[in-house]
């Protein structure tokens, strides 16, 4: 038992060193560093949104018809919308909404998909068939189309949008973890754990699951951008965040009828969506390269 504990500690120390080396490699990639910088700015903006917004009350939805459709200038760097609300303030407040919603969806799909993938891969047989056929059934539908159908039936608001996006997203994590578990459960360290009498739960969550975390982290990082884009799409269609709350997709939708003359209403919120999705994609690619030992050596030689 003492030898097992010492071996486990040694494995965790080695794994910690590997992750630390991988994180150091991220900074050697300029594109990944650029994406990480944008995400740091986004997180700081979301945390300090009420203090950074020049007009926080307008960011939350209060109208100001005296300054309706004002072009970008000194008082309003990004201009105002058709209700006189400062666009910059609404983008800053909307960053908090988008980031919180994306984190919530990622946590929900990980909490559902990872345990189901772990169970399906470890037990196999009928358990695997039931879980994976249900996952395949959900994956048979286009994710955004299924999300639209779900939120349309539940009613348009942010909570229902989170549920609607989470439902078609968790099977990807189930398939990812299942494939990892199938390859890991026959390895020697798992056989050793079985030989010393470790329970199934201990083997699954103590020995197998930690070795599945790298692809899950990479997938979650990549999905953050796509989830923000999906939430913005639902907001654009009027099925996500409801006015007067700030949401980037709603802001793009609000500026459609004014786009030819008051271009700034849709443009700046669209740029915010574009930069956020790009940043998470760049960071996800960098994390994948840093955590994948098959391609990590290429960056270690630079």
ZADO-1210 file (C-alpha; in nm, 4 decimals, padded with zeros to 6 digits):
<atoms>
<atom x="00.0000" y="00.0000" z="00.0000" code="UNK" pos="1"/>
<atom x="00.2848" y="00.2353" z="00.0885" code="UNK" pos="2"/>
<atom x="00.4562" y="00.1534" z="-00.2417" code="UNK" pos="3"/>
<atom x="00.1348" y="00.2296" z="-00.4296" code="UNK" pos="4"/>
<atom x="00.1023" y="00.5683" z="-00.2585" code="UNK" pos="5"/>
<atom x="00.4652" y="00.6539" z="-00.3356" code="UNK" pos="6"/>
<atom x="00.4238" y="00.5461" z="-00.6972" code="UNK" pos="7"/>
<atom x="00.1067" y="00.7550" z="-00.7302" code="UNK" pos="8"/>
<atom x="00.2842" y="01.0617" z="-00.5878" code="UNK" pos="9"/>
<atom x="00.5742" y="01.0072" z="-00.8251" code="UNK" pos="10"/>
<atom x="00.3380" y="00.9801" z="-01.1224" code="UNK" pos="11"/>
<atom x="00.1582" y="01.2983" z="-01.0237" code="UNK" pos="12"/>
<atom x="00.4896" y="01.4840" z="-00.9864" code="UNK" pos="13"/>
<atom x="00.6030" y="01.3679" z="-01.3287" code="UNK" pos="14"/>
<atom x="00.2703" y="01.4630" z="-01.4800" code="UNK" pos="15"/>
<atom x="00.2904" y="01.8053" z="-01.3138" code="UNK" pos="16"/>
<atom x="00.6357" y="01.8621" z="-01.4621" code="UNK" pos="17"/>
<atom x="00.5084" y="01.7604" z="-01.8053" code="UNK" pos="18"/>
<atom x="00.2160" y="02.0016" z="-01.7851" code="UNK" pos="19"/>
<atom x="00.4470" y="02.2807" z="-01.6679" code="UNK" pos="20"/>
<atom x="00.6819" y="02.2204" z="-01.9628" code="UNK" pos="21"/>
<atom x="00.3817" y="02.2197" z="-02.1941" code="UNK" pos="22"/>
<atom x="00.2541" y="02.5509" z="-02.0578" code="UNK" pos="23"/>
<atom x="00.5980" y="02.7041" z="-02.1074" code="UNK" pos="24"/>
<atom x="00.5893" y="02.5948" z="-02.4700" code="UNK" pos="25"/>
<atom x="00.2657" y="02.7884" z="-02.5220" code="UNK" pos="26"/>
<atom x="00.4515" y="03.1160" z="-02.4800" code="UNK" pos="27"/>
<atom x="00.6937" y="03.0203" z="-02.7587" code="UNK" pos="28"/>
<atom x="00.4114" y="03.0262" z="-03.0127" code="UNK" pos="29"/>
<atom x="00.3322" y="03.3897" z="-03.1076" code="UNK" pos="30"/>
<atom x="-00.0183" y="03.3096" z="-03.2326" code="UNK" pos="31"/>
<atom x="-00.1038" y="03.1261" z="-02.9118" code="UNK" pos="32"/>
<atom x="00.0411" y="03.4105" z="-02.7063" code="UNK" pos="33"/>
<atom x="-00.1722" y="03.6556" z="-02.9041" code="UNK" pos="34"/>
<atom x="-00.4847" y="03.4498" z="-02.8357" code="UNK" pos="35"/>
<atom x="-00.3959" y="03.4161" z="-02.4684" code="UNK" pos="36"/>
<atom x="-00.3482" y="03.7924" z="-02.4436" code="UNK" pos="37"/>
<atom x="-00.6928" y="03.8599" z="-02.5897" code="UNK" pos="38"/>
<atom x="-00.8501" y="03.6088" z="-02.3502" code="UNK" pos="39"/>
<atom x="-00.6755" y="03.7687" z="-02.0508" code="UNK" pos="40"/>
<atom x="-00.8115" y="04.1079" z="-02.1601" code="UNK" pos="41"/>
<atom x="-01.1577" y="03.9529" z="-02.2055" code="UNK" pos="42"/>
<atom x="-01.1540" y="03.7947" z="-01.8586" code="UNK" pos="43"/>
<atom x="-01.0296" y="04.1171" z="-01.6970" code="UNK" pos="44"/>
<atom x="-01.2988" y="04.3121" z="-01.8827" code="UNK" pos="45"/>
<atom x="-01.5694" y="04.0695" z="-01.7679" code="UNK" pos="46"/>
<atom x="-01.4543" y="04.0843" z="-01.4048" code="UNK" pos="47"/>
<atom x="-01.4265" y="04.4638" z="-01.3977" code="UNK" pos="48"/>
<atom x="-01.7139" y="04.5388" z="-01.6372" code="UNK" pos="49"/>
<atom x="-01.9128" y="04.7752" z="-01.4092" code="UNK" pos="50"/>
<atom x="-01.5967" y="04.9775" z="-01.3391" code="UNK" pos="51"/>
<atom x="-01.4611" y="04.9826" z="-01.6958" code="UNK" pos="52"/>
<atom x="-01.7847" y="05.0717" z="-01.8748" code="UNK" pos="53"/>
<atom x="-01.8075" y="05.4496" z="-01.9306" code="UNK" pos="54"/>
<atom x="-02.1874" y="05.4350" z="-01.8942" code="UNK" pos="55"/>
<atom x="-02.2650" y="05.1195" z="-01.6934" code="UNK" pos="56"/>
<atom x="-02.6359" y="05.1975" z="-01.6626" code="UNK" pos="57"/>
<atom x="-02.6624" y="05.2181" z="-02.0422" code="UNK" pos="58"/>
<atom x="-02.4629" y="04.8962" z="-02.0665" code="UNK" pos="59"/>
<atom x="-02.7344" y="04.7284" z="-01.8597" code="UNK" pos="60"/>
<atom x="-03.0064" y="04.8608" z="-02.0907" code="UNK" pos="61"/>
<atom x="-03.1101" y="05.2116" z="-01.9815" code="UNK" pos="62"/>
<atom x="-03.1968" y="05.4228" z="-02.2863" code="UNK" pos="63"/>
<atom x="-03.0823" y="05.7789" z="-02.3597" code="UNK" pos="64"/>
<atom x="-03.2874" y="05.9046" z="-02.6531" code="UNK" pos="65"/>
<atom x="-03.1168" y="06.2477" z="-02.6490" code="UNK" pos="66"/>
<atom x="-02.8026" y="06.0865" z="-02.7943" code="UNK" pos="67"/>
<atom x="-02.9658" y="05.8426" z="-03.0324" code="UNK" pos="68"/>
<atom x="-02.7474" y="05.7068" z="-03.3196" code="UNK" pos="69"/>
<atom x="-02.4465" y="05.9235" z="-03.2357" code="UNK" pos="70"/>
<atom x="-02.1416" y="05.8219" z="-03.4466" code="UNK" pos="71"/>
<atom x="-01.8119" y="05.7224" z="-03.2821" code="UNK" pos="72"/>
<atom x="-01.6481" y="06.0180" z="-03.1102" code="UNK" pos="73"/>
<atom x="-01.4873" y="06.1404" z="-02.7921" code="UNK" pos="74"/>
<atom x="-01.7910" y="06.0943" z="-02.5651" code="UNK" pos="75"/>
<atom x="-01.8868" y="05.7629" z="-02.7214" code="UNK" pos="76"/>
<atom x="-01.5808" y="05.5928" z="-02.8799" code="UNK" pos="77"/>
<atom x="-01.7974" y="05.3227" z="-03.0418" code="UNK" pos="78"/>
<atom x="-02.1045" y="05.5446" z="-03.0944" code="UNK" pos="79"/>
<atom x="-02.4570" y="05.4838" z="-02.9650" code="UNK" pos="80"/>
<atom x="-02.7426" y="05.2602" z="-03.0780" code="UNK" pos="81"/>
<atom x="-03.1006" y="05.3404" z="-03.1781" code="UNK" pos="82"/>
<atom x="-03.1947" y="05.3890" z="-02.8109" code="UNK" pos="83"/>
<atom x="-02.8990" y="05.6163" z="-02.7363" code="UNK" pos="84"/>
<atom x="-02.7059" y="05.3538" z="-02.5392" code="UNK" pos="85"/>
<atom x="-02.3278" y="05.3615" z="-02.5461" code="UNK" pos="86"/>
<atom x="-02.2011" y="05.0751" z="-02.7644" code="UNK" pos="87"/>
<atom x="-01.8685" y="05.0425" z="-02.5803" code="UNK" pos="88"/>
<atom x="-02.0445" y="05.0051" z="-02.2461" code="UNK" pos="89"/>
<atom x="-02.2778" y="04.7411" z="-02.3850" code="UNK" pos="90"/>
<atom x="-01.9882" y="04.5458" z="-02.5382" code="UNK" pos="91"/>
<atom x="-01.8045" y="04.5517" z="-02.2039" code="UNK" pos="92"/>
<atom x="-02.1127" y="04.4419" z="-02.0082" code="UNK" pos="93"/>
<atom x="-02.1898" y="04.1867" z="-02.2790" code="UNK" pos="94"/>
<atom x="-01.8423" y="04.0355" z="-02.2371" code="UNK" pos="95"/>
<atom x="-01.9364" y="03.9307" z="-01.8839" code="UNK" pos="96"/>
<atom x="-02.2593" y="03.7718" z="-02.0071" code="UNK" pos="97"/>
<atom x="-02.0890" y="03.5840" z="-02.2910" code="UNK" pos="98"/>
<atom x="-01.7991" y="03.4574" z="-02.0804" code="UNK" pos="99"/>
<atom x="-02.0154" y="03.3434" z="-01.7892" code="UNK" pos="100"/>
<atom x="-02.2561" y="03.1671" z="-02.0241" code="UNK" pos="101"/>
<atom x="-01.9757" y="02.9911" z="-02.2138" code="UNK" pos="102"/>
<atom x="-01.8092" y="02.8736" z="-01.8908" code="UNK" pos="103"/>
<atom x="-02.1447" y="02.7462" z="-01.7634" code="UNK" pos="104"/>
<atom x="-02.2060" y="02.5455" z="-02.0823" code="UNK" pos="105"/>
<atom x="-01.8543" y="02.3963" z="-02.0780" code="UNK" pos="106"/>
<atom x="-01.8930" y="02.2893" z="-01.7144" code="UNK" pos="107"/>
<atom x="-02.2343" y="02.1356" z="-01.7850" code="UNK" pos="108"/>
<atom x="-02.1197" y="01.9351" z="-02.0883" code="UNK" pos="109"/>
<atom x="-01.8043" y="01.8175" z="-01.9076" code="UNK" pos="110"/>
<atom x="-02.0078" y="01.7146" z="-01.6022" code="UNK" pos="111"/>
<atom x="-02.2402" y="01.5092" z="-01.8250" code="UNK" pos="112"/>
<atom x="-02.0150" y="01.3884" z="-02.1059" code="UNK" pos="113"/>
<atom x="-01.6976" y="01.2915" z="-01.9181" code="UNK" pos="114"/>
<atom x="-01.8569" y="01.0511" z="-01.6625" code="UNK" pos="115"/>
<atom x="-02.0729" y="00.8915" z="-01.9335" code="UNK" pos="116"/>
<atom x="-01.7684" y="00.8412" z="-02.1559" code="UNK" pos="117"/>
<atom x="-01.5759" y="00.6975" z="-01.8625" code="UNK" pos="118"/>
<atom x="-01.8551" y="00.4514" z="-01.7813" code="UNK" pos="119"/>
<atom x="-01.9104" y="00.3524" z="-02.1455" code="UNK" pos="120"/>
<atom x="-01.5412" y="00.2948" z="-02.2145" code="UNK" pos="121"/>
<atom x="-01.4664" y="00.1057" z="-01.8937" code="UNK" pos="122"/>
<atom x="-01.7662" y="-00.1267" z="-01.8738" code="UNK" pos="123"/>
<atom x="-01.8273" y="-00.1790" z="-02.2456" code="UNK" pos="124"/>
<atom x="-02.0955" y="-00.4243" z="-02.3568" code="UNK" pos="125"/>
<atom x="-02.4594" y="-00.3244" z="-02.3232" code="UNK" pos="126"/>
<atom x="-02.3755" y="-00.0212" z="-02.1074" code="UNK" pos="127"/>
<atom x="-02.1510" y="00.1108" z="-02.3825" code="UNK" pos="128"/>
<atom x="-02.4121" y="00.0384" z="-02.6490" code="UNK" pos="129"/>
<atom x="-02.6917" y="00.2207" z="-02.4642" code="UNK" pos="130"/>
<atom x="-02.4839" y="00.5318" z="-02.3882" code="UNK" pos="131"/>
<atom x="-02.3221" y="00.5594" z="-02.7306" code="UNK" pos="132"/>
<atom x="-02.6392" y="00.4932" z="-02.9299" code="UNK" pos="133"/>
<atom x="-02.8114" y="00.7705" z="-02.7345" code="UNK" pos="134"/>
<atom x="-02.5142" y="00.9996" z="-02.8004" code="UNK" pos="135"/>
<atom x="-02.5193" y="00.9098" z="-03.1708" code="UNK" pos="136"/>
<atom x="-02.8888" y="00.9874" z="-03.1852" code="UNK" pos="137"/>
<atom x="-02.8228" y="01.3403" z="-03.0580" code="UNK" pos="138"/>
<atom x="-02.5236" y="01.3864" z="-03.2881" code="UNK" pos="139"/>
<atom x="-02.7395" y="01.2941" z="-03.5874" code="UNK" pos="140"/>
<atom x="-02.8988" y="01.6404" z="-03.5692" code="UNK" pos="141"/>
<atom x="-02.7072" y="01.9611" z="-03.6526" code="UNK" pos="142"/>
<atom x="-02.6147" y="02.1111" z="-03.3158" code="UNK" pos="143"/>
<atom x="-02.7322" y="02.4671" z="-03.3820" code="UNK" pos="144"/>
<atom x="-03.0559" y="02.3508" z="-03.5444" code="UNK" pos="145"/>
<atom x="-03.1296" y="02.1244" z="-03.2469" code="UNK" pos="146"/>
<atom x="-03.0483" y="02.4091" z="-03.0056" code="UNK" pos="147"/>
<atom x="-03.2889" y="02.6393" z="-03.1915" code="UNK" pos="148"/>
<atom x="-03.5640" y="02.3770" z="-03.1738" code="UNK" pos="149"/>
<atom x="-03.5092" y="02.3202" z="-02.8008" code="UNK" pos="150"/>
<atom x="-03.4985" y="02.6874" z="-02.7009" code="UNK" pos="151"/>
<atom x="-03.8004" y="02.7612" z="-02.9226" code="UNK" pos="152"/>
<atom x="-03.9991" y="02.4963" z="-02.7351" code="UNK" pos="153"/>
<atom x="-03.8761" y="02.6013" z="-02.3889" code="UNK" pos="154"/>
<atom x="-03.9040" y="02.9756" z="-02.4464" code="UNK" pos="155"/>
<atom x="-03.6485" y="03.2423" z="-02.5394" code="UNK" pos="156"/>
<atom x="-03.4190" y="03.3399" z="-02.2509" code="UNK" pos="157"/>
<atom x="-03.0551" y="03.2939" z="-02.1524" code="UNK" pos="158"/>
<atom x="-03.1093" y="02.9949" z="-01.9202" code="UNK" pos="159"/>
<atom x="-03.3001" y="02.8012" z="-02.1848" code="UNK" pos="160"/>
<atom x="-03.0321" y="02.8920" z="-02.4395" code="UNK" pos="161"/>
<atom x="-02.7661" y="02.7409" z="-02.2111" code="UNK" pos="162"/>
<atom x="-02.9704" y="02.4215" z="-02.1782" code="UNK" pos="163"/>
<atom x="-03.0337" y="02.4098" z="-02.5517" code="UNK" pos="164"/>
<atom x="-02.6637" y="02.4418" z="-02.6372" code="UNK" pos="165"/>
<atom x="-02.5546" y="02.1920" z="-02.3698" code="UNK" pos="166"/>
<atom x="-02.7809" y="01.9110" z="-02.4931" code="UNK" pos="167"/>
<atom x="-02.6216" y="01.8658" z="-02.8383" code="UNK" pos="168"/>
<atom x="-02.2684" y="01.9341" z="-02.7077" code="UNK" pos="169"/>
<atom x="-02.2061" y="01.6699" z="-02.4371" code="UNK" pos="170"/>
<atom x="-02.1868" y="01.3671" z="-02.6748" code="UNK" pos="171"/>
<atom x="-01.8581" y="01.4998" z="-02.8165" code="UNK" pos="172"/>
<atom x="-01.6980" y="01.4717" z="-02.4724" code="UNK" pos="173"/>
<atom x="-01.8510" y="01.1276" z="-02.4214" code="UNK" pos="174"/>
<atom x="-01.6991" y="01.0004" z="-02.7456" code="UNK" pos="175"/>
<atom x="-01.3643" y="01.1646" z="-02.6695" code="UNK" pos="176"/>
<atom x="-01.3325" y="01.0208" z="-02.3178" code="UNK" pos="177"/>
<atom x="-01.4652" y="00.6789" z="-02.4217" code="UNK" pos="178"/>
<atom x="-01.1950" y="00.6424" z="-02.6873" code="UNK" pos="179"/>
<atom x="-00.9285" y="00.7376" z="-02.4329" code="UNK" pos="180"/>
<atom x="-01.0620" y="00.4948" z="-02.1704" code="UNK" pos="181"/>
<atom x="-01.0729" y="00.2028" z="-02.4167" code="UNK" pos="182"/>
<atom x="-00.7040" y="00.2507" z="-02.4912" code="UNK" pos="183"/>
<atom x="-00.6080" y="00.3025" z="-02.1256" code="UNK" pos="184"/>
<atom x="-00.8038" y="00.0327" z="-01.9422" code="UNK" pos="185"/>
<atom x="-00.5850" y="-00.2503" z="-02.0730" code="UNK" pos="186"/>
<atom x="-00.2564" y="-00.0784" z="-01.9893" code="UNK" pos="187"/>
<atom x="-00.0195" y="-00.2145" z="-01.7285" code="UNK" pos="188"/>
<atom x="-00.0804" y="00.0444" z="-01.4569" code="UNK" pos="189"/>
<atom x="-00.4549" y="-00.0343" z="-01.4671" code="UNK" pos="190"/>
<atom x="-00.3873" y="-00.4078" z="-01.4539" code="UNK" pos="191"/>
<atom x="-00.1596" y="-00.3476" z="-01.1543" code="UNK" pos="192"/>
<atom x="-00.4361" y="-00.1556" z="-00.9779" code="UNK" pos="193"/>
<atom x="-00.6763" y="-00.4450" z="-01.0398" code="UNK" pos="194"/>
<atom x="-00.4181" y="-00.6937" z="-00.9128" code="UNK" pos="195"/>
<atom x="-00.3854" y="-00.5189" z="-00.5752" code="UNK" pos="196"/>
<atom x="-00.7640" y="-00.5173" z="-00.5324" code="UNK" pos="197"/>
<atom x="-00.8518" y="-00.1573" z="-00.6208" code="UNK" pos="198"/>
<atom x="-01.2243" y="-00.1019" z="-00.6707" code="UNK" pos="199"/>
<atom x="-01.3728" y="-00.0123" z="-01.0085" code="UNK" pos="200"/>
<atom x="-01.4534" y="00.3410" z="-00.8969" code="UNK" pos="201"/>
<atom x="-01.0988" y="00.3916" z="-00.7725" code="UNK" pos="202"/>
<atom x="-00.9518" y="00.2613" z="-01.0979" code="UNK" pos="203"/>
<atom x="-01.1848" y="00.4766" z="-01.3078" code="UNK" pos="204"/>
<atom x="-01.1515" y="00.8054" z="-01.1215" code="UNK" pos="205"/>
<atom x="-00.8046" y="00.7732" z="-00.9685" code="UNK" pos="206"/>
<atom x="-00.6052" y="00.5972" z="-01.2396" code="UNK" pos="207"/>
<atom x="-00.7852" y="00.6346" z="-01.5731" code="UNK" pos="208"/>
<atom x="-00.9613" y="00.9729" z="-01.5558" code="UNK" pos="209"/>
<atom x="-00.6469" y="01.1841" z="-01.4844" code="UNK" pos="210"/>
<atom x="-00.4912" y="01.0414" z="-01.8001" code="UNK" pos="211"/>
<atom x="-00.7938" y="01.1540" z="-02.0039" code="UNK" pos="212"/>
<atom x="-00.7795" y="01.5181" z="-01.8952" code="UNK" pos="213"/>
<atom x="-00.5410" y="01.6505" z="-02.1615" code="UNK" pos="214"/>
<atom x="-00.7761" y="01.6028" z="-02.4605" code="UNK" pos="215"/>
<atom x="-01.0699" y="01.7234" z="-02.2501" code="UNK" pos="216"/>
<atom x="-00.8831" y="02.0461" z="-02.1646" code="UNK" pos="217"/>
<atom x="-00.7951" y="02.1015" z="-02.5300" code="UNK" pos="218"/>
<atom x="-01.1521" y="02.0361" z="-02.6431" code="UNK" pos="219"/>
<atom x="-01.2968" y="02.2651" z="-02.3748" code="UNK" pos="220"/>
<atom x="-01.0593" y="02.5466" z="-02.4750" code="UNK" pos="221"/>
<atom x="-01.1592" y="02.5153" z="-02.8407" code="UNK" pos="222"/>
<atom x="-01.5286" y="02.4875" z="-02.7549" code="UNK" pos="223"/>
<atom x="-01.5347" y="02.8122" z="-02.5567" code="UNK" pos="224"/>
<atom x="-01.5162" y="03.0152" z="-02.8765" code="UNK" pos="225"/>
<atom x="-01.7754" y="02.8063" z="-03.0582" code="UNK" pos="226"/>
<atom x="-02.0129" y="02.8224" z="-02.7619" code="UNK" pos="227"/>
<atom x="-01.9847" y="03.2020" z="-02.7505" code="UNK" pos="228"/>
<atom x="-02.0568" y="03.2061" z="-03.1252" code="UNK" pos="229"/>
<atom x="-02.3587" y="02.9763" z="-03.0764" code="UNK" pos="230"/>
<atom x="-02.4939" y="03.1943" z="-02.7953" code="UNK" pos="231"/>
<atom x="-02.4498" y="03.5012" z="-03.0142" code="UNK" pos="232"/>
<atom x="-02.6339" y="03.3211" z="-03.2956" code="UNK" pos="233"/>
<atom x="-02.9278" y="03.2436" z="-03.0681" code="UNK" pos="234"/>
<atom x="-02.9247" y="03.6034" z="-02.9441" code="UNK" pos="235"/>
<atom x="-02.9225" y="03.7267" z="-03.3038" code="UNK" pos="236"/>
<atom x="-03.2346" y="03.5178" z="-03.3721" code="UNK" pos="237"/>
<atom x="-03.4049" y="03.6493" z="-03.0580" code="UNK" pos="238"/>
<atom x="-03.3841" y="03.3129" z="-02.8797" code="UNK" pos="239"/>
<atom x="-03.1039" y="03.3875" z="-02.6313" code="UNK" pos="240"/>
<atom x="-03.0475" y="03.6838" z="-02.4025" code="UNK" pos="241"/>
<atom x="-03.3491" y="03.9112" z="-02.4104" code="UNK" pos="242"/>
<atom x="-03.3422" y="04.2922" z="-02.4334" code="UNK" pos="243"/>
<atom x="-03.2562" y="04.5200" z="-02.2638" code="UNK" pos="244"/>
<atom x="-02.9715" y="04.2992" z="-02.1328" code="UNK" pos="245"/>
<atom x="-02.6432" y="04.3399" z="-02.3208" code="UNK" pos="246"/>
<atom x="-02.5524" y="04.0566" z="-02.5563" code="UNK" pos="247"/>
<atom x="-02.3218" y="04.0686" z="-02.8570" code="UNK" pos="248"/>
<atom x="-02.5565" y="03.8693" z="-03.0801" code="UNK" pos="249"/>
<atom x="-02.8542" y="04.0889" z="-02.9878" code="UNK" pos="250"/>
<atom x="-02.6458" y="04.3983" z="-03.0631" code="UNK" pos="251"/>
<atom x="-02.5582" y="04.2683" z="-03.4098" code="UNK" pos="252"/>
<atom x="-02.9281" y="04.2003" z="-03.4683" code="UNK" pos="253"/>
<atom x="-03.0303" y="04.5466" z="-03.3447" code="UNK" pos="254"/>
<atom x="-02.7996" y="04.7141" z="-03.5948" code="UNK" pos="255"/>
<atom x="-02.9212" y="04.5287" z="-03.9048" code="UNK" pos="256"/>
<atom x="-03.1780" y="04.7858" z="-04.0162" code="UNK" pos="257"/>
<atom x="-02.9350" y="05.0737" z="-03.9560" code="UNK" pos="258"/>
<atom x="-02.6247" y="04.9109" z="-04.1030" code="UNK" pos="259"/>
<atom x="-02.5976" y="05.1149" z="-04.4264" code="UNK" pos="260"/>
<atom x="-02.5830" y="05.4478" z="-04.2401" code="UNK" pos="261"/>
<atom x="-02.5137" y="05.3644" z="-03.8722" code="UNK" pos="262"/>
<atom x="-02.2633" y="05.0845" z="-03.9335" code="UNK" pos="263"/>
<atom x="-02.1059" y="05.1011" z="-03.5862" code="UNK" pos="264"/>
<atom x="-02.4011" y="04.9378" z="-03.4055" code="UNK" pos="265"/>
<atom x="-02.3382" y="04.5950" z="-03.5574" code="UNK" pos="266"/>
<atom x="-01.9723" y="04.6293" z="-03.6524" code="UNK" pos="267"/>
<atom x="-01.8063" y="04.6638" z="-03.3119" code="UNK" pos="268"/>
<atom x="-02.0085" y="04.3861" z="-03.1489" code="UNK" pos="269"/>
<atom x="-01.9337" y="04.1640" z="-03.4503" code="UNK" pos="270"/>
<atom x="-01.5625" y="04.2393" z="-03.4142" code="UNK" pos="271"/>
<atom x="-01.5833" y="04.1443" z="-03.0447" code="UNK" pos="272"/>
<atom x="-01.7345" y="03.8065" z="-03.1376" code="UNK" pos="273"/>
<atom x="-01.4736" y="03.7511" z="-03.4094" code="UNK" pos="274"/>
<atom x="-01.1754" y="03.8311" z="-03.1845" code="UNK" pos="275"/>
<atom x="-01.3068" y="03.6165" z="-02.8997" code="UNK" pos="276"/>
<atom x="-01.3656" y="03.3106" z="-03.1190" code="UNK" pos="277"/>
<atom x="-01.0276" y="03.3604" z="-03.2880" code="UNK" pos="278"/>
<atom x="-00.8501" y="03.3928" z="-02.9521" code="UNK" pos="279"/>
<atom x="-00.9955" y="03.0705" z="-02.8112" code="UNK" pos="280"/>
<atom x="-00.9148" y="02.8838" z="-03.1330" code="UNK" pos="281"/>
<atom x="-00.5539" y="03.0035" z="-03.1267" code="UNK" pos="282"/>
<atom x="-00.5197" y="02.9161" z="-02.7586" code="UNK" pos="283"/>
<atom x="-00.6806" y="02.5749" z="-02.8110" code="UNK" pos="284"/>
<atom x="-00.4387" y="02.4919" z="-03.0919" code="UNK" pos="285"/>
<atom x="-00.1465" y="02.5990" z="-02.8744" code="UNK" pos="286"/>
<atom x="-00.2634" y="02.3938" z="-02.5771" code="UNK" pos="287"/>
<atom x="-00.3094" y="02.0898" z="-02.8009" code="UNK" pos="288"/>
<atom x="00.0428" y="02.1244" z="-02.9362" code="UNK" pos="289"/>
<atom x="00.1862" y="02.1760" z="-02.5874" code="UNK" pos="290"/>
<atom x="00.0072" y="01.8793" z="-02.4293" code="UNK" pos="291"/>
<atom x="00.0491" y="01.6345" z="-02.7171" code="UNK" pos="292"/>
<atom x="00.3842" y="01.4551" z="-02.6737" code="UNK" pos="293"/>
<atom x="00.3811" y="01.3450" z="-03.0395" code="UNK" pos="294"/>
<atom x="00.4247" y="01.7010" z="-03.1688" code="UNK" pos="295"/>
<atom x="00.5683" y="01.8764" z="-02.8611" code="UNK" pos="296"/>
<atom x="00.9253" y="01.7952" z="-02.9618" code="UNK" pos="297"/>
<atom x="00.8988" y="02.0248" z="-03.2655" code="UNK" pos="298"/>
<atom x="00.8616" y="02.3254" z="-03.0383" code="UNK" pos="299"/>
<atom x="01.1211" y="02.2067" z="-02.7890" code="UNK" pos="300"/>
<atom x="01.3807" y="02.2127" z="-03.0670" code="UNK" pos="301"/>
<atom x="01.3049" y="02.5761" z="-03.1573" code="UNK" pos="302"/>
</atoms>
